Amino acid sequence: MNDNTAGRLPISIEFFPPKTPEGVEKLRGVRQQLYVLKPEFCSVTYGAGGSTQSGTLATVREIIAEGVAGAPHFSCIGASRDSIREQLAGFRTAGIRRIVALRGDLPSGYGGFGEFRYASDLVAFIRAETGDHFHIEVAAYPEVHPQARSPEADLKAFVTKVRAGASSAITQYFFNSDAFFRFVDDARKAGVEVPIVPGIMPITNSSQLIRFSEACGAEIPRWIRLRLESFGDDKASIQAFGLDVVSQLCEKLRAAGVPGIHFYAMNQATATIEICKRLGW
């Protein structure tokens, strides 16, 4: 890990593409607030089988037009080589230089994987087609991917993605820093040298957080879950507690010399800005 113990860490911020004109307008305002943090890039997600792909690209184009690097999430499940090739050409035309390459989830009722079964296949294909044009981010799971057969198999899949040509990795969010440190140690022992950036989820809404965590396999430590449950519908207490917990986690990560922090902002600005303020950024 590098020595970022004292200074400001590079940060990046993730959004999801809004589904309504009001959401689009709201996100424009949120981004302007968050740009004061000078993010290195902003990534934009999309749904199963690329179900929000046009919204993702439209949002990334806006971010680039606003003078910030934009990175689309790009998944390969159900895709053909020709369709991926076409999308990569579209990315180049749009001035995109960074991609978050993922396997993605099959949309319900979808029959097969298409020509790509794993994210590592997508990474290898992007490198073969476009050389070093794109900075390729891949996902990492400190607490093990929910569909992995075992922690060993999950680590092996991560190493394969990196060897296929990934530039760096962003982790699923976590609240247990030891899980992250152990994952990074294991990855380094397996020969991974690329930066592994921790993903951070601000706590602003306990029922939403619990729902997300169950779906993606991120563990909410029992003591955090019990405190959140004890607040009931008291939003102010949930947010105050959430800011304390997540700021302390970021402080611990900074002290350990992580290469940056990736915020899952959930299309909101307040919590991410407040966490960065507390860290003196």
Secondary structure, 3 states (H helix, E strand, C coil): CCCCCCCCCCEEEEECCCCCHHHHHHHHHHHHHHHHHCCCEEEECCCHHHCCHHHHHHHHHHHHHCCCCEEEEEECCCECHHHHHHHHHHHHHCCCCEEEEECCCCCCCCCCCECCCCHHHHHHHHHHHHCCCCEEEEEECCCCCCCCCCHHHHHHHHHHHHHCCCCEEEEEECCCHHHHHHHHHHHHHCCCCCCEEEEECCCCCHHHHHHHHHHHCCCCCHHHHHHHHHCCCCHHHHHHHHHHHHHHHHHHHHHCCCCCEEEECCCCCHHHHHHHHHCCC
